[in-house]
Amino acid sequence: MRDPFSGTPLIVGAVQTQLSDYWDGIPAVGTVARARLYPGAEVEHPEVSLPKLALGATGVIELAWPFCPHCGHKLAKWGVNPRTLILDKGHAPAVNGIQRYRCEVHGEISVDLGAWVPNGATYADNFRRRACRLVGHGHTPADVREIFLDCYDRSPSVSSIRTWAREAAIEAGAVIRTTSIPTSGFFGYDEIHLRVNGQKGYALTMADLHTGFCPPADYSPSINRSAVKAYFNGIKHVLVDPMAGLVVDGAINFGDLFRTRGFDQITVQRCQTHYKKNLNEKIYEAAGMGKKLKDPLPPPYDRVKRELFVPFKRSTGLRAEIQLVVADGRLRGKVSPAVDALLDDLVAHAPALFQYHYETRLQRTNNRDECWNSELERYPSLKTRMKTAAGVRRVLDAATFLHNWDAFTAYIKEMEAKNEKLRAFVKQDPRNADLKPELQGATVHLRYVRQWQARYAEVYNRHYMILQDPY
């Protein structure tokens, strides 16, 4: 068999004509079609190194100009290859076969359709890529199949979609665990409670408070000081700046971790939203109202709530501490032992609750990581129906990869704008001794960021990027 046509063939479903095409001698429809397909060329001898194909009414792909590319002899039809192809058109037309041709001199002449459908496959490669993206964005393989059926009336099998997503997630996981990401050193940390094959498990997650990037999330069958320490140590090498501050929902799982070597430099901020929620519930319990949180509190517990919540509204750490002392003087020993216990707990946690006043790069709430967790929980099976820890990690890895890919795009755009401003400032004030080193540092940093993005791009281009039409 001779080599197929060189170049990428073009599939043409219809040819637009006009009445003037038929004025001179009423040419054959095929002649008009070939003139439209090969404009500016001799109708009888068009350039066939880039063959154009026609999709017939029976779903068989045929050459629009069936002549040998080597010698110009007319090709004879030689049966139909019954291969079924689903092309990447908006409506995904079905191809029921490919016309085979034979030259009397050069034998069989074939056309390579790999630009539309990988060799040996049925579906265009964009079906695989879309499936990987949809799974990474929180859809199960079964959901992806339903989406394809709704949009294209055709879909690969659930097992094929699952295989594609698994291969992409494995490669994505290797990249996010070995490639640095721009970080500020200040993060939100949280856990997602899971059920994996009926057993309790936890997804440990972090999100940078300023750059928008998320370090790799991980799975742990337990949640304690050792598990958290192992997680922090496992992501250290991808953080450009070491952890300097952390916003957490609670401190029960950390023990004395932040007093040990290697972690004692981390400033911890308790999430005020979670603490105030728990505090409100305890006030209702102290008032004997249980879980009736929507009902108004009776006196004097309505005053207790007002006094205990005032420190959270103060604009500085000193004012918050003063207001806490005022609340303690007004309430201690005057309401109930339960209220005194609430005061003790608030005083004990005050340093962590108001730490953001002193370290301004921290935030008072853990909303950034909570939003990231909500993004991960879009995958409906993650919390209760996963079968293996490896499956949990693949879901987390794919979501983290796509999140960071978008973060790279936004971050690089932001850094480019910053560099342009710095160049303008240097041009206006070339003698400024501070601007030039800042510009040099930003330029070097941007160069490194582009290198990190390039590693992500290798996997993204192979599994997640939607390909354009080959013509």
N, C-alpha and C positions, 0 to 999 in steps of 0.2 A: 504493500500500500504506500502511495506517495504521501509526502507531507501535506498537511491541510493548508488552506489558505493562510497567508501571513496576515497579521493585524487582527483587529477586532471586528467581527461581522456586525452589520446593522440589521435589526429586525424591523420591517416596515409592515404595519397592519393595513394601511390605506394610502392611496396616492390621490392628491387633489388635482383635478383637471378643470379645463374650461372649454367653452364652445369653439374658440378659435383654434384649439388644438386639432380639430377635425376638418378644417376648411380645405386644406390643401391635399386633395386626393383621398380623404377619409382614411387616415392610417389606422392600423390595427390598434386595439386597446393596449396590447402588450408593448407596442412600440412607443406609444404615448407614456405609458407607465415607466419604461426604461429611460425615456428622455427626462422625466421628472426626477427619477432616482439618481441619474448621473448628469446633472446640468452642466452644460459647457463641454461635454464630451461627445465624440462620435457615437451616434445611437447604435451603430452596428459593431463598434469596437470600444466599448467603455473600459475604464480602468477597473480591473477586477481584483487587484491585490487587496482591496478592502471590500470584500463581498457584501452585498445587501441581500437580505432575506425577506421573504414574504410569508406571513402566517395565513395559510389558507382557511377556507370555511370549515374544512374537516379537522382543523387543528394540527395539520402537518406543516412543518417548516420547509420551504423550498427556496432555491436560489432564484433571485429576480433575473439574473443573467446567467443561464446554465451553460457556460462555456469554460473549457479547461484553462486554468491560469498559466499553464506551462506552454501549451502549444496552440491554444485558441480553438481547438476542435469542439463542436457542440457535444455536451455531455448527454449520455443516455440515462434515463431513470432506471434505478437498479434496486427496486424494493424500498421498503420503509423500515427504518429502525423504530420499533415500537416504544422507545424510551419516553416516559412521561416526565415533563418538566413544568414546574410552577414558576413562572417568571416574576420578577419584582416590578410589576406594574401596579397601579393603584387598585385595579380590580383583579389582579393576579390571574391572567388568562391561562387556561390549561392547554398544554401542548401535548397532543396525542402521539406524536412521532416526528421523526426527522427524515426527510427524503434522502435516499442514498443515490449517488451518481457514479458513473463509470466512464472514463475516457478510453477510447479504443487504442490509444498509444500509452498512456500513463496509468491505466488501471483505475482503481477506485479513488475518487476525490472526496475528501471529507472536510467539514468545516468545524472548527473548534468553537464550542459554545461556552467555554469556561468563563467568559466574561460575565455571563448571566447566571449560570448554575455550575457549581464545582463539579469536576468530573466524577461520575459515579453517584451524584446526588440527585434528588428529585426537586428540591426547593432551592430557590435563589439564596445566595449567602446572606442576604439581608434578613431573611426569616430567622436565621440563627442569631444574627446580631441583635435584632429586635427582641428576640426571646431572652437573650442574656441581659439586655437593658431592662426589660420589664420585670424579670426576676430580681435583678439588683435594686429596682425601685419599689419592691414590696409585693409583687404578685407571685402566687404559687404557680408551678408548671400547669396545673389544671386550669387555673384562671387565664394563663397566657393562651392556652389552646382555645378557650371560649372567646377571648379577645380577637384572635386570628379568624375564627369562624364568623364572628360578627362583622369584622372589617373586610375580609377577603373571601368569605365562603369556603375557605380551605385552611387546613392547619396541619402541621406536623404532629406526630403522636406525642403524648405526654412524656413517654420515656425518652424520646429524642430531645425534647425541650429540657428535660432534667439533665440529660448527659451534657448538652451544650452549656447549660448554666454551671454545672459542676466543674467542667474543664476551665471555663473562664474564671470562676471564683478561686480555684486553686492557684492559677497564675496571678490573679489579683492579690491574693493573700501573701504570696511570696514577695511581691513588690512593696506592699504597704508595710511589711515588717523589716525591710532592708533599705528603704529609701527615706532620706530625711525629709521633713516638712517644716515650713516656716512656723515658728512658735514664739509666743511672748514670754513663756515661763509661768503663766497664770491660767489655771484650768478649772473647769467644773468637773466633779466626779460623782458618779451615781452607779447604782446596780439595777438591773432588770430581773425580776423574779421569774423563773422559768419552771416548766415541768418537762423533763426530758425522759422519755420512755417511762413516765409515771413517777420519776424521782425528782426531788428538788434540785434546782441548779440556778446559776446566776450568770448573767452577762455583765461584765465589768466594763464601763464606758467612761470616756473622758472627752471633753471638747474645749478647745482653746477659747479663752474669753475675748480675744481681740483679733486674731488672724482668720478665724473661720475654719481652721483645719481640725480634724479629729484624729488622734492617735489610734492605732489598731485596737478595737475592742476584743475582749477575750472571754472565754467560758471557764467557769470554775464550779465544781460540784459543791463547794462550801464557801461560806463567806466569813472570814476571820482575819486576824492580823497577818498570818502567814500568806494567805491567798492574796490579800491586797498588796503586801510587800513584793511578792513574786510578780504581780501584774505591773507594778511601778518599775521594778528592775527590768522587766521584759521590754518596756517601751522606751527606756532611757536613750537608747542609741539612735532613735529616729527624731528626737527632739533637739532642735538647734540650740535652744536655751534650756538649761535644766529647770526643773520644777522649783519655783520660788513661792508660789501661792496656790491655794486650793480652796474652792468653795464646795462644801459637802452638806448633805442633808442632815447627817447626824455623826456622832463620833463613836458609837458603840462598837463598830467593827474594826477600829484602828488600834485600840489598846494604847500602849505607849510608843507606837511606831514613830510619831513625830518628835520623840525625845531621844531616838537612837541615832547613831552615826550614819550619815548619808541622807537622813531625812529631817534632821533637826533644823535645817535652814528654811523649811517650808512653813509659810504663814498660813494658818487655817482660818477660814471664815465659815461660820455656821449659816446655812440658808435661813433667812428670816421668815420667808413664807412658810416653810415647814414648821419652824418653831412656833410661830404665831397660831398656826392651825392646831397644833397639839396643845398649846396653852389655852386656846379658846375651848377646846373639848374638856380640858381638866377643870376649867372654871364652871362649866355647865354641870360636870359631875359633882363638884364641890357644892353647887347650889341644889343638888338633888334632882336635876332635870334630865340626867342621862344623855341621850342622843338627840334631844329635841332642840337642835341648834338653831332652828328658825324662829323659835319662840323668844319673846323678850325675857331678859333676866330679871328676877325680882330683886328689890333692895335687900341687902346692901351689895349684892353681887354685880349689879350693873355698874356701881361705882368701882368695884374691884377691877372689872374689865377695863374701864376707862383709865384707871391709874397705871395698870400694868402694861397697857399698850402705848402710853404716851412716850416712853423712852425711844420707841422705834421711829417716832416722828421727828426726833431732834436732828439738827443739821450737822452737829459735830459730836465726836466721841465724848468730850468733856461734858457737854450739855446732856447727853444721854445718861452718863453716869450720875450727874447731879439729880436728874429727874428720877432715876432709880432709887437714889437715897431718899428723895422726898416721898416716893411711893411706899418705901419700906417703913418710914416713920408714920405714915398715915394709916397703914393697914396692919402692920405686925401686932399680933396679940389682940386685935380689935374685932376680928370677924370670926375666924375658925382656925383650928390647927391645919386644915387642908390648905387654906390660903397662905398660912405661914410656910408650908412646904413649897408652895408655888413660888413664893418670894425667895426662898433658899435656892431653888433650882435656877431661877432667873439670875440671881446674883452670881451663882457659880459659872453660868455660861455667858455672862455679859462680855468678858474679854473677846470671846470668839464671835459673839453676835454683832459686835460693833467694831470689829477689826478693820472693816473696809474704810472707816473714817481715817485710819492712820496709814493704811496701805491702799492708796487710791486706785491702784490697778486691779484690785479685787472688786467684786460686785456683791451687793447685799443679798442677792438671790441666786439660785442655781438654775435659772431659766435657760441658760445656753445649753447645758447638758440635758435638761429636761426636754427641750425641743429636739435635740439629737436622738434621745431615746424614743420620742414619738415617731421620728422618722424611721427608726429601726423597727418599731412595733407595727409599722404598716404591713409587714409580712405576717399574715394572719395566723400562720402555724407556729410562729416563733415562741410564744409564751407558753403554750399548752400542748402542742401536738408534734414537737420534734422527736425524732427517734434516737438520734446519736449526737454526741458532743461534736463530732466532726461536721455533721450537718449544720449545727448551730454556728460553728466557726465560719463555714462557707457563706451562710447568709450574712453574717456580720461583716466578713471580708468584702463581699461584693458591694454591699451598701456603703462601706467605708471608702472603698476605692472610687466609686462614682461620686460620692460626696467630695472627696479631696480633689478629684479631677476638676470639678466645677470650681472648687475653692482656688486651685492653681490659676485658672483662667481669670477669676476676679482679682486675685492678689497681684498677678503680674501686671494687669491693667492699672491697678492702683499704684504699684511701684514705678511703672513707666511714667505715669502722670507726676508722681513725686520727683522723679529724676529730672523731668522737663522743667519743673518749677525751680529746682536747685540750680540747673544750668542757667536759667534766666537770672537768678539772683547773683550767681558768680559773674555773669556777664555784666551786670549792673554795678557790682562792687568787687572787682578782681583782687583787691588788696585785703579782703576779709579773710583772716587766717582760719576762721572756723568753718566757712562754707566749703572750701575745697576738700578738706578731709572727709566731711560729711558726704559730699557728692561721690568721692572715690569709694567710700564704704558702701554707699547705696548701690553704686554700679557693680561692685564686686558681688554684693549680696544678690542682686538681680541675676547675675551670671550663674551663680550657684543654683538659684531657684529654677532657672530654665533647664539646667542639667538634671535636676530632680524631676521636673515635669517630663523631660524626655524619657526617663525610665518608665513613668506612668504611661506615656504615649505609646510605647512599644506594645503594651498589653491592650490599651484602649483601641488602638488602630487595628489590632488583630481580632478583637472580640466584640467591641461595643460601638465602634464608629459605623454609621450608616453610609454605605457606599452610594455614590452617584451613578446615574445611568451611564453605561459605557459609551454612549454617543450623545 
